[in-house]
Amino acid sequence: MPLTRKAYRAAILHSIADPAEVGIEASYEYFEDGLLVVENGKISAIGHATELLSTLPADIEITHYQDALITPGLIDTHIHLPQTGMVGAYGEQLLDWLNTYTFPCESQFADKAHAHEVADIFIKELLRNGTTTALVFGSVHPQSVNSFFEAAEQLDLRMIAGKVMMDRNAPDYLTDTAESSYVESKALIERWHGKGRLHYAVTPRFAPTSTPEQLTLAGQLLGEYPDLYMQTHISENLKEVEWVKELFPERKGYLDVYDHYQLLGERSVFAHGVHLCDDECARLAETGSAIAFCPTSNFFLGSGLFNLPMAEKHKLNVGLGTDVGGGTSFSLLQTLNEAYKVMQLQGARLSPFKSLYLATLGGARALRLEDKIGTLHAGTDADFLVLDYNATPLLSYRLKQANNIAETLFVLMTLGDDRTVLQTYAAGKLVHQR
């Protein structure tokens, strides 16, 4: 294979550590006039343009961006592929919303043509918004995952997905059985897990929709394939928390249900966690599990405010999730706009550098992929974005008043959206151009 080497010159910013652990100043690297060198889908060098240019061959192709910022690709640790067609559905809290909107929408994925069409729209939306890796819920139908992975494989994206396991407390047209969910998941794992940059996640929807038998088999799958992911929901809504207590009276609490069935671990990501207690946060951290913080959907469905400071206290890995369709935007920039407000309502602050961390390196750590994505370090996958300072008239005007990179970054996260993403690169290839 011939060597393909290209360079990209612009302002460059990436997270290198969690600000909660090392302080803000030590948490990022910023090059006002930076250069990113990419070889065969990997980053080979990053630094000041003045220092790196002299080390490059004379004939290298250099793309120079004015008024732009290069960052790592964004990482969405919780999103639902089959809910694309019902995003922005009106007026319900979690349990009613599932029955009124979600389940009927997900039922359409029995149709292969529909699954293909939505997978295509979904991936285009992710890339348009600068999301290069996502942890994705399919529907109960294996076809939803096959369609998604087929589309992701064509673009060589690093994606994680799984077929929902759901054998009770849902409409008959949308349930599997404990046994069929195990067999279908296993077939998907054998076909897709570790193929290219794709990974499989065992996906029980949430404790109320799985019998003990199904949760047992979900835990069994994790034991059979040691590097699988596990994704589910936890403590999103107070009525949901009460329902779990009624369904599993023998367990200490919501997290203990998953713990009992051996679903906690280094590649286990639990969405929401709005109503977790201290002990549950400590247990999640102890097992290496992670939380997907989904501020937009927590506001939209009236679920509550995620306690990020409590998670930080326990050194619990936290990524960011759009949670489309409970969340109303594929944009992680817009999701960070909401995350800032969640902290404000709790009397806490969310610095722009912590926000950058949550959307990039924090998500990568939650997924145990920080050696591959989430930063722009040499040797990592060349998944990166070019953000346009002049994407909208207001953004352009406002950024001219910004005095430093902290202010610029914060404005990008409050005023920015899909229009701000000029280009998205995955494994060194241009996969979205505005």
N, C-alpha and C positions, 0 to 999 in steps of 0.2 A: 504494500500500500504506500503510495507516495506521501511524503511529509507535507501536511498542510499547516502553514504557520501564518497567522495574521495578528495584527496589533490594533488596539482600540485606545484612542487618546481622548481624555475628558477628565473632569473632576471624578474621583473614585472614592467610594466610602464603603467599608464593611465592618461588621461586628467581629471582634476577636475574643470576647469574653462577656460574661453576664455582669452588667453594671452593679447589680445587687451584691456581687461577690468581690469585685476588684475596684469599684468606684467608676464614675463615668469616664474620667480621662483615660484610664487604662483599658477601657472596654471596646475601643474602636481604632481603626486606622483610616486616616483621610489624606488623600493626595490632591491638592488643589489643581495641579496640572499633572495628572497621572497617566500611566500607560499599563494596559493589560495585554499580555501576550498569550495567545492561545495556539496550542499545537495538538492536532489530532483529537479534538474534543475535550482536551484538558487545559487548565491554566498552567502555563510554564513559568510566568514571571509577572510580578506586580510591583510597581514602585513609581518614583518620580520620573516623569518623561525625560527630563534633562540627564538623568543618570542612566536610564535604560536604552535610550535611542542609539547611543554609540556602540552598544553590544549587539545590535541587530544587523542581519545581512542587508545590504544596500537595496535589494529588490523586494523586500517584504512589503506587503500591502498594509498600509496604516489608514484606518478610518478615524478621522478627527471630528469630534462633536463640539460645537459651540453651545454655550448655555445649556449644559446637560450634566447629569450625574449618573455614573455607572454604579450599580449596587448588585449584590447577589440576587439570584432569582428568589421570589417569595415562596413561602412554604405554608400551605393550608392544611392544618392537622385535623380538620373535621368538615366534611361537606357531603351532600347527598346528590348523586347523579340523577336518580329518578324524580327528584323534586324540582328539577329545572323548570318544568312546565307549570308549576303552581307557585313560584316565588312571588311574594307580595300578596298572598291570599288574606282576605280581611277577617279580623275580629274574633279570634278565639284564643284560649289558653291551650297549653300543650295537649292534653288528652282529647279534648273536643276537636282540636285542630287536626290531630292525626286521623280521627274518624271521618271528619267532614271533608278534608282536602287531600291529605297525604295518601291514605290507603287507596282511594279510587285512582289517583294519579299513578301510583306505583303499579297498579294492576295492568296498565297498558304495556308493561315490559314483557309480557308473555309473547308479544308480537316482535319477531326478529327485526323487521323493517323499522319499527318504531324505536327499538333499542339502538339500532345503528344511527338513526337520524339524531336522536338526543345525545348519543355519545359524541357525535361530530360537533354539535352546537356547544355542548358542555366543554369540550377541550378547547375549542376556539375562544370561548369566554374566559377560561382560565388563562390562556396565553395572552389574550388581549389585555388582561388585568395584571400581567406580570407574574402569574403563579406558575412556577416551573415544576413543583412537586406538590401533590395533594394526597391525603389519606381519605379514600372515597368509599362511601356506602353505596353498594348496588341495591337492587331490589331483591326479593326472594327468588327471582328467576336467574338461573345461571347465565342466561343470554345477556343480561344487563352487564355482567362482568366481562364476558367474552367480547362484547361489542366495544366496551371501554378499552380493554387491553389491546384489542386489534388496532384501534385508532391511535392509542398511545405508542404502540410498538412502531408504527409507520414513521413517527417523528422522533423515535429514540428518546422518549421522555422517561424520567425517573418518577414512577407512579406506584401507588399502593392501593389496592382495592379488595373488596370481598363481597360475596353473596350474603345477604341478610339471612339469618337463621331465626325463624319465628313460627312456633308451633302451637300457640294458644293466644287468647285475648286479642284476636284480630279477625277480620272477615274470613270466611271459609275460602273465598277465592284467592286469598293471599297468604295462606299458611302452608308450611311444609310439615314434615314430621321429624322427630329426633333422628331417625335413621336416614331419611332421604336428605336431610340437611348435612349430615356427616358424609354420605356418599357423594353428593354433588359438590360439596366443598373440597373433598379429597381429589376429585377429578380436576377441578379448577386449579388446585395447588400443583398437581402433577403437570398440568399443561403450562402454567404461567409463572410459578414462583421461581425467581432467579433467572428468568429468561430476559436477556438484554438488561435493561434497567428497571424491570418490573418486579414487584413483590406482592405477596398475598397476605391479606388480613382476615383471620377468623372473625366473623361479624355477627354475634348475637345482638339483635336490635337493642333490647334492654331487658332487664330481669323480668318485668311483668309479661313479656311476650314469649318467654322460653320456659318450658317445663324443666324440672330438675334433671330429667333424662337428657334433654337437649344441652343443657349447660355442662353436664358431665362429659358428653361427647365433644363439645367445644374444647374443654380442657384436655381431652384425650388427643385431639388434633395437634394442639400446641406441644404436647409431649412427643408426638411422633415426628414432628419437623421442628428442630430446635430454633431456627431463625425466622419463624413465622411472626407476623404481627397479630395483635388482637385489638379490636376496636368495639366500643359499645358506649352507652350513655350512662350517666350517673348523676343523681341529686340535682336535676335541672329545675324541678317544679315541686312545690310543697305537697300538692295532692298526689303526685307521682311517688314521692318519698313515703307518704302514708300508705299508699297502695302496696308498695313493696313490703312494708311491715305486715300487712294483712296476708299477703301471699306467702311470705317466708317468716312466720312467727318464731321459728326455731333459731333464726339468725340474729346476731347482735344489732345489725343495721344493714343499710343498703350495700356498703362496700364489702361487708362480711359475706354477703351472698356470693359475690364474685370471687372473693378470697377462698371461700369453701370449695368452689369448683375449680380452683387452681387457674384462675384467669388473670392474676396479677403477675407482672414480670417486666423485664427490661424493654420489651417491645409492645407493651400494653398501653393503649391510649384511651382515656376515659373522657368523653365530651361533657363539658359544662362544669360539674362540681360546684355549683353555686351554693348549695346548702350542706357542704361537707363540714365536719367538725375537726378540731385539732388532732384528735386521735386518728381519724381517717387520713388526714394529710400526712401524718407521721408514717402511717402504714404504707401509703402509696410511695412515699420517698424511700422507705426501707426496702421495698421490693423493686425499686428502679422504674416503677410505673410513671406515666405522665398524664397531665391534664391538658385538654384542648379548651382554651378560653375563647368563648364565642359571644362577645359583647352585643353584637347587633341583634342576634336572635334572642338573647336574654332580655333585651329591651322590648323587642317586637312582640314576643309572646308573654311579656310581663312576668318573667321567671324570677328575676332578682339580680343581685350584684355579686360578681365573683370577687372573692377576697384574695387578691394577688399578694398583698403583704404577708398573709398567713402562709401562703404557699412558699414564698421566699424564705420565711423563717425556718421552714422545714427542708429547705434546699430541694424542693420538689420541681421536677422538670415541667415547664409549662410552654406549650406552643399556642399559636393563634388559629382560630377556625372561623370561617365565614358562616358555616352551617346553613348554606343555601339548601332548601327553601325556607327554613325558619328565619335565617338571615336574609336580608333583602338586597345584598350586593355581592358579586363575585370579587369585588375589589378589597384586597387586604389593606390598602391605604385608607379606604373608607371605614374598614373594620377598626383600624387603629384610632380613627377619629372618635368612634364610639367607645373604645377602650379607655381613652383619656377621660371621657365623661364618667364612666363607671368609677374610676379612681377618684375623680373630683367629688362625686356624691358620697364617697366614704371618707372624705377629708384626707385623701392621699394624693400623691403626685405620680404622673407617669412621664418620665423624661423622654424626649425624642430618641435618645440612644437606647433606652430600654425598649421602646416601641420597635426600633429597628432590630434589636436582638430578638424580640418575640416573633417577628415576622420572618426571620432568617435563621441565625445560628440557634436560637432557642427552639425553633421548630425542628431543626436538624438534630439537636440533642434529644428532643422528645422522641424522635424516630431512630435514634442511634445511627445517624448517617452523617455526623459532623466531620468525618474524615473524607466525605464525598461531596457534600453540598452545604450551603448555609454561610460560607465565607468565600473569599476570592484568593485563598492561599494557593501557592504553587502546588500542583499535584491533584487538586480537586477538579470535579466536573466543571466544564465551562458553561454553567447555567447562570446567566446574568441578564440585567436589564439596562436599558438606557432611558432615563427619565428626563423629560423635556421641560425646562424651566419656562418655556413660552407656550405651554399647551393650551392655555386659555388666556384671554386678555387680563382677567383679574389676577390669575396666578403670576403672569408675567410682571404686572405692575407691583404686586405685593412682594415678589422676590427681589425686586430692585431695592426695596427698603431693608432687606435682611442684611445683618452685619456680620454673620458668621455661619458656619455649617450647622450649628445646633438650631438656629432660627430657620434656616433654609429647609432643613429636614422636617421641622415641626410644621411649617407651612405646607410642604408637600403632602404631609399626612392629614392635614385638616382641609385643605382645598383641593387636593389631588384625587383623581379617580382613573378610570380606564384611559381617558384622553391623555393623561400624563405619561403613559407608557408609550414611548416612541418605537422601541424595538424590544423584542424578547428573544434571547438566544438559549438554546438547549443543546448540551454537548457540542458547543461551538457552532451550531447551525442556527441561522436566522429562522425562527418559527412564527414570529409575528412582526409585521411592519404596519404601523398606524397609517 
